[in-house]
Amino acid sequence: MTAAVMAADGSFDPVISKLITSLKEADSLSEEQDLGFLQNLLQSKELNALVNVHSKVAKINKDDRIAPLLSASMQVLVEVLELLAPRCHISPLCREIFHLLQTPHLQSLLLAHDAIAQKDFYPHLPEIPVEVDEDEETIKIVQLVKSNEPLGATIKTDEETGKIIIARIMHGGAADRSGLIHVGDEVIEVNNINVEGKTPGDVLSILQNSEGTITFKLVPSDGKLDQRESKVRVRTHFSYDPEQDPYIPCKEAGLGFARGDILHIVAQDDSYWWQARKEGEKTTRAGLIPSRALQERRVLHERAQKAANNNNDETKAENDDFDRELIATYEEVAKLYPRPNVYRPIVLIGAPGIGRNELKRRLVARDPEKYKSPVPYTTRPMRPGEVAGREYLFVSREKMESDVVNGKFIEHGEYKGHLYGTSAESVKTIVNAGCVCVLAPHYQALKSLRTAQLKPYIVHIRPPTLEKLKKTRTQARARSTFDESNSRGFTDEEFDDMIKSAERINLLYGHFCDDEIVNGELTEAFERLVSLANKVESEPLWAPVSWVQ
């Protein structure tokens, strides 16, 4: 007999070798037959193979599993693109990497990697069923440490049973992070105080007066709702202050925002209240905001009340405009990345006389090879000194009316008996030539311009305060654009009309705008316009999600 067993790889197994040595030294075994049997068993090839397999399997644990380094490589790619974008115009290498990372093949590969990395392919044994007495009610006790942070849960009274139940778990809040409290759980006690017969307000008072650790006694709900976060981002088209909202379930759980903010909508399962975070903020806890349906209902109610309380002509005209417009609440958005030699048109809207045409002229003059503006069409006669195709393209009224009916103009209108307009084909020609198309249309043209094909960047040129508007135009000796001869300055009435028109544009069309420029000092306004034009060309910006897909 050998003193040790040869392993499959040529080495000796030390454990079995030690056992055989111990057997030889043992004198407690009375029967030699038993000793021989054990020695033969320990030296058998079969047992040796099993021991080797066991040794290898025993070394395998969760830390040794083959796992991806990260499961969100696509998010890393997006972050890298945002870092590279401002440097593209400085470094050719950055520009090359920036364009490489946007190729569909690479992005598809990373998306496939993330989809696989986020799944667990290791087998899991089913849990051993525990026999529970059906007549016995399961109770769970949850303890949370109270801090300055809200608990992140709302409660309500069940309409059928009258019991206090968990109505909502805020994503990222203390209750959500604990993983122990779920929607539908019945609250029996809070800090040893029975809540039977109490209102949600009573329970809230108990929580507010509690210090240190808060103990909940709960009856678990029958099923757990899916708490996975959505990836929806929206741009807000209205401002919201939860402190001023009498209908929010819990003011402390509300999330305030201003019009134009980007929100990450993490849950939309409630018909009236969504959960959201502000994009880019470090906080993990989500807050409550009105859902789209709730906000639309509020706007309709406010309009109906306003119409009932005001019967003047101005209010009627405003309501007529509202009836023609969609109710602006939230717009789903995604990051739109700049593409080489494909530039987004820059569209300047604003009140008549505010100076958007002058800003357009200066931008085109700054780099005529890069910035171009389409030549408008008109049915009026050519004036002395004008050149066909330079200031205007002159056509007959019959021809222009026919083209308008056929949808060939992105904007058109009539002024003093003559038609004016900009053709869609002229805009596409400039874009396809690799130039930046600069437009200053009437604001009602935004419906035709704001499409996934053109992807315009829209800037509202707004007036300063009435005092500064008068002062800057007087100092610059600005000529009134309402006078065809440009022989006089602006009147006080025209200044007032500019302010009112700008407010009206902001109310009805402001949600279409990506940014705004206050045109007080023309030089400062132009510098701001140049800065925005460079940003559109080099940085990823939020745009309607349909433009990105």
Secondary structure by P-SEA (a helix, b strand, c coil): cccccccccccccaaaaaaaaaaaaccccccaaaaaaaaaaaacaaaaaaaaaaaaaaacccccccccccccaaaaaaaaaaaacccccccaaaaaaaaaaacaaaaaaaaaaaaaaacccccccccccccccccbbbbbbbbbbbccccccbbbbccccccccccccccccccccccccccccbbbccccccccccccaaaaaaaaaacccbbbbbccccccccccccccbbbbbcccccccccccccccccbbbbcccccccccccccccbbbbccccccccbbbbbbcaaaaaaaaaaaaaaaaaacccaaaaaaaaaaaacccccbbbbcbbbbcccbbbbbbbbbcccccaaaaaaaaaaaccccccccbbbbccccccccccccccccccaaaaaaaaaacccccccccccccccccaaaaaaaaaacbbbbbbccccccccccccccccbbbbbccccaaaaaaaaaaacccccccccccccccaaaaaaaaaaaaaaaaccccccccccccccaaaaaaaaaaaaaaaacbbbbccccccc
